[in-house]
Every structure is written in C-alpha cells, then in structure tokens.
C-alpha cells in the first residue's frame, strides 16, 4: 500500500481530504474530478484518515508546512465523522 500512497503527493491528499471532510464536506465526485483521481481513491483516503491509518510526517503534525501554507491540516478524529481544521 505504501507504493500506492506515494503515487500521489501528500499535499494533494491533504487538500482533497480537507475538501471532503467537514466542515467543507464537498461531494467526492466533484473533488475527484477536480484532482483527476477516482472517487474510490478518495473514499479510501477518507476511511484511512478517519481510522488513523493515514498518518503524516511529524513536521506536518506540529503544524509546520514545507509550502508555507497559512493553515496546515489538523485532523480531529475524536468523532466518527472527523473534521479538518
């Protein structure tokens, strides 16, 4: 599974997850079309993020971003739905 995850950059995964998880909760079809990836791939990423399987580098967990983003992604997995802040 690691090789499949490396096909897509972490930045793309985070951006897609930010859009499909609350509070944005955009349609997976729309996000998949915008990024040129399958709906199933997004569903897999969402499931992995909500279950805690999809993890990020320690640098990004602390809020640092290599791209100088103003608002790094932080996952709140305390609920089944999860939220991205």
Helices and strands as residue ranges (DSSP letters): H 2-7, H 10-20, H 28-35, H 39-51, H 58-61, E 75-76, E 83-84
